[in-house]
Amino acid sequence: MIPSSELVINPDNSIYHLNLQPEQLADTIITVGDPERVPFVSQFFDSIEVKIHKREFVTHTGTYKGKRISVISTGMGTDNVEVLMTELDALVNVDFKTREIKKKLTSLTIIRVGTSGSLQESIPVGTLLASQNAIGMDTLMQFYRLEQSQKEQEISQQIKENAKVDFNPYIVSADESLVNHFTKSTTTVKMIKGNTLTCPGFYAPQGREVRLKPKTDNYLDKIRNKIEDFPLTNMEMETAGYYAMGRLLGHKMLSLNAILANRITHEFSENPQEEVNNLIDYTLERIISL
């Protein structure tokens, strides 16, 4: 039995941070960083059965073209992702009455819809990108036992040396079936595949300098083209945490990115909301056929 100090269940039988009851969660989930982005997704639902808001976690569960979907906001960073993924898993795989893990486990399908910055001149602002692999530059996985393949360890070591950090980055892949499903070519929209760098901050961890100078000079140039057959395409703040927790917990995970900035050409989208809306439209049309 899981003690109440380890898994906090609210008096209304909802889980602590998300404030959701098990029956309020769909098996197919879209996640977004910004709480205000949740209604931008759910406005397209045919019906909404649940609206829950606690802290940065906003959840709308409803139906889109016959498919039940939950859309949930996380806030920024892999620390929030760890809370989200752990509690989503508990909602479907722990019996809240007995506090025991269920014998038959449920695998959720989770699609992150977020924004990102390009690390290559050839990936312009407005591109839609599916993260085939993610590299965690945070230390979340120092607290879990994440198995890494020999290839993943080799890439990790190269990134560690190039970025001049004192810890081992972790490398995790997306669910292959989801990557294939969301990157199938269409006549109107193209979703490319990439290798996404997940950073524990927006400024120095992503090579930005405002008043404080990053520890590593020319950080972006040192990391983006240094690994043969594994170019880093973009950077953001959540994807690797999702992929690692998904692998550990047995959930199917994919991160989709609207490229709003090109860090090499120093361009930023003139209409970021339009870029995000394009990604939302694309995601909803693909998700109904999963």
Disulfide bonds with the S-S distance in Angstrom:
none
